[in-house]
Structure formats: C-alpha cells, structure tokens
Amino acid sequence: SGYEYEDGLDYYQSVKDAGYLFFVDKIPSGIHSISYETVISASGNFTNGPATLQCMYQPSINAYSNMSYIIVNP
C-alpha cells in the first residue's frame, strides 16, 4: 500500500487479500491508466472483473474498464 504516480495521475493504492483498492483525489481530463503487478501461483484460466470508477461527490461522473483474460500453462 502507498501513494503512486503514473501517467500524470496521483493515487493511493491499497492492497487487500481480495484485490486492490485505488483512491484518487483529482482526475485530470483525458485518458489515464493504472497498472499493477500480481502473482499467479497456479495454472489455469483467470479473469479480472471490470473496474469501476465513481466520483464520491458527483456520482454521475463515472468510468469503466474492460475485463482481462489470463491463461497460465503448467
């Protein structure tokens, strides 16, 4: 966990057992991406759910991401 800076975006990343939480104070206009490393310890097919972003004080401002598919061979 801690503060990160990527692609002109400052955010706080909180690592939990069930996933990651990201907190942003200000999102500048434009397209931004947040990336992170993860460890897969077993072979198989994995997906991550789509991420959602919503403004706390103006819920009509929101964004969504795509799902990713990862195939790990033994």
Distance bins in CASP14 RR format, pairs under 12 A and 6 or more apart:
PFRMAT RR
TARGET T0000
AUTHOR 0000-0000-0000
RMODE 2
METHOD distances of the structure
MODEL  1
1 11 0 0 0 0 0 1 0 0 0 0 0
1 12 1 0 0 1 0 0 0 0 0 0 0
1 13 1 0 0 1 0 0 0 0 0 0 0
1 14 1 0 1 0 0 0 0 0 0 0 0
1 15 1 0 1 0 0 0 0 0 0 0 0
1 16 0 0 0 0 1 0 0 0 0 0 0
1 19 0 0 0 0 0 1 0 0 0 0 0
1 20 0 0 0 0 1 0 0 0 0 0 0
1 21 0 0 0 0 1 0 0 0 0 0 0
1 22 0 0 0 0 0 1 0 0 0 0 0
1 23 0 0 0 0 0 1 0 0 0 0 0
1 36 0 0 0 0 0 1 0 0 0 0 0
2 10 0 0 0 0 0 1 0 0 0 0 0
2 11 0 0 0 0 1 0 0 0 0 0 0
2 12 1 0 1 0 0 0 0 0 0 0 0
2 13 1 0 1 0 0 0 0 0 0 0 0
2 14 1 0 0 1 0 0 0 0 0 0 0
2 15 0 0 0 0 1 0 0 0 0 0 0
2 20 0 0 0 0 0 1 0 0 0 0 0
2 21 0 0 0 0 0 1 0 0 0 0 0
2 22 0 0 0 0 0 1 0 0 0 0 0
2 23 0 0 0 0 1 0 0 0 0 0 0
2 36 0 0 0 0 0 1 0 0 0 0 0
3 9 0 0 0 0 0 1 0 0 0 0 0
3 10 1 0 0 1 0 0 0 0 0 0 0
3 11 1 0 0 1 0 0 0 0 0 0 0
3 12 1 0 1 0 0 0 0 0 0 0 0
3 13 1 0 0 1 0 0 0 0 0 0 0
3 14 0 0 0 0 0 1 0 0 0 0 0
3 22 0 0 0 0 0 1 0 0 0 0 0
3 23 0 0 0 0 1 0 0 0 0 0 0
3 24 0 0 0 0 0 1 0 0 0 0 0
3 25 0 0 0 0 0 1 0 0 0 0 0
4 10 1 0 0 1 0 0 0 0 0 0 0
4 11 1 0 1 0 0 0 0 0 0 0 0
4 12 1 0 0 1 0 0 0 0 0 0 0
4 13 1 0 1 0 0 0 0 0 0 0 0
4 14 0 0 0 0 0 1 0 0 0 0 0
4 15 0 0 0 0 0 1 0 0 0 0 0
4 20 0 0 0 0 0 1 0 0 0 0 0
4 22 0 0 0 0 1 0 0 0 0 0 0
4 23 0 0 0 0 0 1 0 0 0 0 0
4 24 0 0 0 0 0 1 0 0 0 0 0
4 33 0 0 0 0 0 1 0 0 0 0 0
4 34 1 0 0 1 0 0 0 0 0 0 0
4 35 0 0 0 0 1 0 0 0 0 0 0
4 36 0 0 0 0 1 0 0 0 0 0 0
4 37 0 0 0 0 0 1 0 0 0 0 0
5 11 1 0 0 1 0 0 0 0 0 0 0
5 12 0 0 0 0 0 1 0 0 0 0 0
5 13 0 0 0 0 0 1 0 0 0 0 0
5 24 0 0 0 0 0 1 0 0 0 0 0
5 32 0 0 0 0 0 1 0 0 0 0 0
5 34 0 0 0 0 0 1 0 0 0 0 0
6 13 0 0 0 0 1 0 0 0 0 0 0
6 22 0 0 0 0 0 1 0 0 0 0 0
6 24 0 0 0 0 0 1 0 0 0 0 0
6 32 0 0 0 0 1 0 0 0 0 0 0
6 33 1 0 0 1 0 0 0 0 0 0 0
6 34 1 0 0 1 0 0 0 0 0 0 0
6 35 1 0 0 1 0 0 0 0 0 0 0
6 36 0 0 0 0 1 0 0 0 0 0 0
7 24 0 0 0 0 0 1 0 0 0 0 0
7 27 0 0 0 0 0 1 0 0 0 0 0
7 28 0 0 0 0 1 0 0 0 0 0 0
7 30 0 0 0 0 1 0 0 0 0 0 0
7 31 0 0 0 0 1 0 0 0 0 0 0
7 32 1 0 1 0 0 0 0 0 0 0 0
7 33 1 0 1 0 0 0 0 0 0 0 0
7 34 1 0 0 1 0 0 0 0 0 0 0
7 35 0 0 0 0 1 0 0 0 0 0 0
8 24 0 0 0 0 0 1 0 0 0 0 0
8 26 0 0 0 0 0 1 0 0 0 0 0
8 27 0 0 0 0 1 0 0 0 0 0 0
8 28 1 0 0 1 0 0 0 0 0 0 0
8 29 0 0 0 0 0 1 0 0 0 0 0
8 30 0 0 0 0 0 1 0 0 0 0 0
8 31 0 0 0 0 0 1 0 0 0 0 0
8 32 1 0 0 1 0 0 0 0 0 0 0
8 33 0 0 0 0 0 1 0 0 0 0 0
8 34 0 0 0 0 0 1 0 0 0 0 0
9 22 0 0 0 0 1 0 0 0 0 0 0
9 23 0 0 0 0 0 1 0 0 0 0 0
9 24 1 0 0 1 0 0 0 0 0 0 0
9 25 0 0 0 0 0 1 0 0 0 0 0
9 26 0 0 0 0 1 0 0 0 0 0 0
9 27 1 0 0 1 0 0 0 0 0 0 0
9 28 1 0 0 1 0 0 0 0 0 0 0
9 29 0 0 0 0 0 1 0 0 0 0 0
9 30 0 0 0 0 1 0 0 0 0 0 0
9 31 0 0 0 0 0 1 0 0 0 0 0
9 32 1 0 1 0 0 0 0 0 0 0 0
9 33 0 0 0 0 1 0 0 0 0 0 0
9 34 1 0 0 1 0 0 0 0 0 0 0
9 35 0 0 0 0 0 1 0 0 0 0 0
9 53 0 0 0 0 0 1 0 0 0 0 0
10 22 0 0 0 0 0 1 0 0 0 0 0
10 23 0 0 0 0 0 1 0 0 0 0 0
10 24 1 0 0 1 0 0 0 0 0 0 0
10 25 1 0 0 1 0 0 0 0 0 0 0
10 26 1 0 0 1 0 0 0 0 0 0 0
10 27 0 0 0 0 1 0 0 0 0 0 0
10 28 0 0 0 0 1 0 0 0 0 0 0
10 32 0 0 0 0 0 1 0 0 0 0 0
10 34 0 0 0 0 0 1 0 0 0 0 0
11 20 0 0 0 0 0 1 0 0 0 0 0
11 21 0 0 0 0 0 1 0 0 0 0 0
11 22 1 0 1 0 0 0 0 0 0 0 0
11 23 1 0 0 1 0 0 0 0 0 0 0
11 24 1 0 1 0 0 0 0 0 0 0 0
11 25 0 0 0 0 1 0 0 0 0 0 0
11 26 0 0 0 0 1 0 0 0 0 0 0
11 27 0 0 0 0 1 0 0 0 0 0 0
11 28 0 0 0 0 0 1 0 0 0 0 0
11 32 0 0 0 0 1 0 0 0 0 0 0
11 33 0 0 0 0 0 1 0 0 0 0 0
11 34 1 0 0 1 0 0 0 0 0 0 0
11 35 0 0 0 0 0 1 0 0 0 0 0
11 36 0 0 0 0 0 1 0 0 0 0 0
11 53 0 0 0 0 0 1 0 0 0 0 0
12 20 0 0 0 0 0 1 0 0 0 0 0
12 21 0 0 0 0 1 0 0 0 0 0 0
12 22 1 0 0 1 0 0 0 0 0 0 0
12 23 1 0 1 0 0 0 0 0 0 0 0
12 24 1 0 0 1 0 0 0 0 0 0 0
12 25 0 0 0 0 1 0 0 0 0 0 0
12 34 0 0 0 0 0 1 0 0 0 0 0
13 19 0 0 0 0 0 1 0 0 0 0 0
13 20 1 0 0 1 0 0 0 0 0 0 0
13 21 1 0 0 1 0 0 0 0 0 0 0
13 22 1 0 1 0 0 0 0 0 0 0 0
13 23 0 0 0 0 1 0 0 0 0 0 0
13 24 0 0 0 0 0 1 0 0 0 0 0
13 34 1 0 0 1 0 0 0 0 0 0 0
13 35 0 0 0 0 0 1 0 0 0 0 0
13 36 1 0 0 1 0 0 0 0 0 0 0
13 37 0 0 0 0 0 1 0 0 0 0 0
14 20 1 0 0 1 0 0 0 0 0 0 0
14 21 1 0 1 0 0 0 0 0 0 0 0
14 22 1 0 0 1 0 0 0 0 0 0 0
14 23 1 0 0 1 0 0 0 0 0 0 0
14 36 0 0 0 0 0 1 0 0 0 0 0
15 21 0 0 0 0 1 0 0 0 0 0 0
15 22 0 0 0 0 0 1 0 0 0 0 0
15 36 0 0 0 0 1 0 0 0 0 0 0
15 37 0 0 0 0 0 1 0 0 0 0 0
15 38 0 0 0 0 1 0 0 0 0 0 0
15 39 0 0 0 0 0 1 0 0 0 0 0
16 22 0 0 0 0 0 1 0 0 0 0 0
18 48 0 0 0 0 0 1 0 0 0 0 0
19 36 0 0 0 0 1 0 0 0 0 0 0
19 38 0 0 0 0 1 0 0 0 0 0 0
19 48 0 0 0 0 1 0 0 0 0 0 0
19 49 0 0 0 0 0 1 0 0 0 0 0
19 51 0 0 0 0 0 1 0 0 0 0 0
20 34 0 0 0 0 1 0 0 0 0 0 0
20 35 0 0 0 0 0 1 0 0 0 0 0
20 36 1 0 1 0 0 0 0 0 0 0 0
20 37 0 0 0 0 0 1 0 0 0 0 0
20 38 0 0 0 0 1 0 0 0 0 0 0
20 48 0 0 0 0 1 0 0 0 0 0 0
20 49 0 0 0 0 0 1 0 0 0 0 0
20 51 0 0 0 0 1 0 0 0 0 0 0
21 34 0 0 0 0 0 1 0 0 0 0 0
21 36 0 0 0 0 0 1 0 0 0 0 0
21 51 0 0 0 0 0 1 0 0 0 0 0
21 52 0 0 0 0 0 1 0 0 0 0 0
21 53 0 0 0 0 0 1 0 0 0 0 0
22 32 0 0 0 0 0 1 0 0 0 0 0
22 33 0 0 0 0 0 1 0 0 0 0 0
22 34 1 0 1 0 0 0 0 0 0 0 0
22 35 0 0 0 0 0 1 0 0 0 0 0
22 36 0 0 0 0 1 0 0 0 0 0 0
22 51 0 0 0 0 1 0 0 0 0 0 0
22 52 0 0 0 0 0 1 0 0 0 0 0
22 53 0 0 0 0 1 0 0 0 0 0 0
22 54 0 0 0 0 0 1 0 0 0 0 0
22 63 0 0 0 0 0 1 0 0 0 0 0
22 65 0 0 0 0 0 1 0 0 0 0 0
23 34 0 0 0 0 0 1 0 0 0 0 0
23 53 0 0 0 0 0 1 0 0 0 0 0
23 56 0 0 0 0 1 0 0 0 0 0 0
24 32 0 0 0 0 1 0 0 0 0 0 0
24 34 0 0 0 0 1 0 0 0 0 0 0
24 53 1 0 0 1 0 0 0 0 0 0 0
24 54 0 0 0 0 0 1 0 0 0 0 0
24 55 0 0 0 0 1 0 0 0 0 0 0
24 56 0 0 0 0 0 1 0 0 0 0 0
24 61 0 0 0 0 0 1 0 0 0 0 0
24 63 0 0 0 0 0 1 0 0 0 0 0
25 55 0 0 0 0 0 1 0 0 0 0 0
25 56 0 0 0 0 0 1 0 0 0 0 0
25 57 0 0 0 0 0 1 0 0 0 0 0
26 32 0 0 0 0 0 1 0 0 0 0 0
26 55 0 0 0 0 0 1 0 0 0 0 0
27 33 0 0 0 0 0 1 0 0 0 0 0
27 34 0 0 0 0 0 1 0 0 0 0 0
27 53 1 0 0 1 0 0 0 0 0 0 0
27 54 0 0 0 0 0 1 0 0 0 0 0
27 55 0 0 0 0 1 0 0 0 0 0 0
27 56 0 0 0 0 0 1 0 0 0 0 0
27 58 0 0 0 0 0 1 0 0 0 0 0
27 61 0 0 0 0 1 0 0 0 0 0 0
27 62 0 0 0 0 0 1 0 0 0 0 0
27 63 0 0 0 0 1 0 0 0 0 0 0
29 61 0 0 0 0 0 1 0 0 0 0 0
30 63 0 0 0 0 0 1 0 0 0 0 0
31 63 0 0 0 0 1 0 0 0 0 0 0
31 65 0 0 0 0 0 1 0 0 0 0 0
32 53 0 0 0 0 1 0 0 0 0 0 0
32 63 0 0 0 0 1 0 0 0 0 0 0
32 65 0 0 0 0 0 1 0 0 0 0 0
33 51 0 0 0 0 0 1 0 0 0 0 0
33 53 0 0 0 0 0 1 0 0 0 0 0
33 63 0 0 0 0 0 1 0 0 0 0 0
33 65 0 0 0 0 1 0 0 0 0 0 0
33 66 0 0 0 0 0 1 0 0 0 0 0
34 51 0 0 0 0 1 0 0 0 0 0 0
34 53 0 0 0 0 1 0 0 0 0 0 0
34 63 0 0 0 0 0 1 0 0 0 0 0
34 65 0 0 0 0 1 0 0 0 0 0 0
35 51 0 0 0 0 0 1 0 0 0 0 0
35 65 0 0 0 0 0 1 0 0 0 0 0
35 68 0 0 0 0 0 1 0 0 0 0 0
36 48 0 0 0 0 0 1 0 0 0 0 0
36 51 0 0 0 0 0 1 0 0 0 0 0
36 68 0 0 0 0 0 1 0 0 0 0 0
38 46 0 0 0 0 1 0 0 0 0 0 0
38 48 0 0 0 0 1 0 0 0 0 0 0
38 68 0 0 0 0 0 1 0 0 0 0 0
38 70 0 0 0 0 1 0 0 0 0 0 0
38 72 0 0 0 0 0 1 0 0 0 0 0
39 46 0 0 0 0 0 1 0 0 0 0 0
39 70 0 0 0 0 0 1 0 0 0 0 0
39 72 0 0 0 0 0 1 0 0 0 0 0
40 46 1 0 0 1 0 0 0 0 0 0 0
40 47 0 0 0 0 0 1 0 0 0 0 0
40 48 0 0 0 0 0 1 0 0 0 0 0
40 70 1 0 0 1 0 0 0 0 0 0 0
40 71 0 0 0 0 0 1 0 0 0 0 0
40 72 1 0 1 0 0 0 0 0 0 0 0
40 73 0 0 0 0 0 1 0 0 0 0 0
40 74 0 0 0 0 0 1 0 0 0 0 0
41 72 0 0 0 0 1 0 0 0 0 0 0
42 70 0 0 0 0 0 1 0 0 0 0 0
42 72 1 0 0 1 0 0 0 0 0 0 0
42 73 0 0 0 0 0 1 0 0 0 0 0
42 74 0 0 0 0 1 0 0 0 0 0 0
43 70 0 0 0 0 0 1 0 0 0 0 0
43 71 0 0 0 0 1 0 0 0 0 0 0
43 72 1 0 1 0 0 0 0 0 0 0 0
43 73 1 0 1 0 0 0 0 0 0 0 0
43 74 1 0 1 0 0 0 0 0 0 0 0
44 69 0 0 0 0 0 1 0 0 0 0 0
44 70 0 0 0 0 1 0 0 0 0 0 0
44 71 1 0 0 1 0 0 0 0 0 0 0
44 72 1 0 1 0 0 0 0 0 0 0 0
44 73 1 0 0 1 0 0 0 0 0 0 0
44 74 0 0 0 0 1 0 0 0 0 0 0
45 68 0 0 0 0 0 1 0 0 0 0 0
45 69 1 0 0 1 0 0 0 0 0 0 0
45 70 1 0 0 1 0 0 0 0 0 0 0
45 71 1 0 1 0 0 0 0 0 0 0 0
45 72 1 0 0 1 0 0 0 0 0 0 0
45 73 0 0 0 0 0 1 0 0 0 0 0
46 67 0 0 0 0 0 1 0 0 0 0 0
46 68 0 0 0 0 1 0 0 0 0 0 0
46 69 1 0 0 1 0 0 0 0 0 0 0
46 70 1 0 1 0 0 0 0 0 0 0 0
46 71 1 0 0 1 0 0 0 0 0 0 0
46 72 1 0 0 1 0 0 0 0 0 0 0
47 66 0 0 0 0 0 1 0 0 0 0 0
47 67 1 0 1 0 0 0 0 0 0 0 0
47 68 1 0 0 1 0 0 0 0 0 0 0
47 69 1 0 1 0 0 0 0 0 0 0 0
47 70 1 0 0 1 0 0 0 0 0 0 0
47 71 0 0 0 0 0 1 0 0 0 0 0
48 65 0 0 0 0 1 0 0 0 0 0 0
48 66 0 0 0 0 1 0 0 0 0 0 0
48 67 1 0 0 1 0 0 0 0 0 0 0
48 68 1 0 1 0 0 0 0 0 0 0 0
48 69 0 0 0 0 1 0 0 0 0 0 0
48 70 1 0 0 1 0 0 0 0 0 0 0
49 64 0 0 0 0 0 1 0 0 0 0 0
49 65 0 0 0 0 1 0 0 0 0 0 0
49 66 0 0 0 0 1 0 0 0 0 0 0
49 67 1 0 1 0 0 0 0 0 0 0 0
49 68 1 0 0 1 0 0 0 0 0 0 0
49 69 0 0 0 0 0 1 0 0 0 0 0
49 70 0 0 0 0 0 1 0 0 0 0 0
50 62 0 0 0 0 0 1 0 0 0 0 0
50 63 0 0 0 0 0 1 0 0 0 0 0
50 64 1 0 1 0 0 0 0 0 0 0 0
50 65 1 0 1 0 0 0 0 0 0 0 0
50 66 1 0 0 1 0 0 0 0 0 0 0
50 67 1 0 1 0 0 0 0 0 0 0 0
50 68 0 0 0 0 1 0 0 0 0 0 0
51 62 0 0 0 0 0 1 0 0 0 0 0
51 63 0 0 0 0 1 0 0 0 0 0 0
51 64 1 0 0 1 0 0 0 0 0 0 0
51 65 1 0 1 0 0 0 0 0 0 0 0
51 66 0 0 0 0 1 0 0 0 0 0 0
51 67 0 0 0 0 1 0 0 0 0 0 0
51 68 0 0 0 0 0 1 0 0 0 0 0
52 59 0 0 0 0 0 1 0 0 0 0 0
52 61 0 0 0 0 0 1 0 0 0 0 0
52 62 1 0 0 1 0 0 0 0 0 0 0
52 63 1 0 0 1 0 0 0 0 0 0 0
52 64 1 0 1 0 0 0 0 0 0 0 0
52 65 1 0 0 1 0 0 0 0 0 0 0
52 66 0 0 0 0 0 1 0 0 0 0 0
52 67 0 0 0 0 0 1 0 0 0 0 0
53 59 0 0 0 0 0 1 0 0 0 0 0
53 61 0 0 0 0 1 0 0 0 0 0 0
53 62 1 0 0 1 0 0 0 0 0 0 0
53 63 1 0 1 0 0 0 0 0 0 0 0
53 64 1 0 0 1 0 0 0 0 0 0 0
53 65 0 0 0 0 1 0 0 0 0 0 0
54 60 0 0 0 0 1 0 0 0 0 0 0
54 61 1 0 0 1 0 0 0 0 0 0 0
54 62 1 0 1 0 0 0 0 0 0 0 0
54 63 0 0 0 0 1 0 0 0 0 0 0
54 64 0 0 0 0 1 0 0 0 0 0 0
55 61 1 0 1 0 0 0 0 0 0 0 0
55 62 1 0 0 1 0 0 0 0 0 0 0
55 63 0 0 0 0 1 0 0 0 0 0 0
56 62 0 0 0 0 0 1 0 0 0 0 0
END
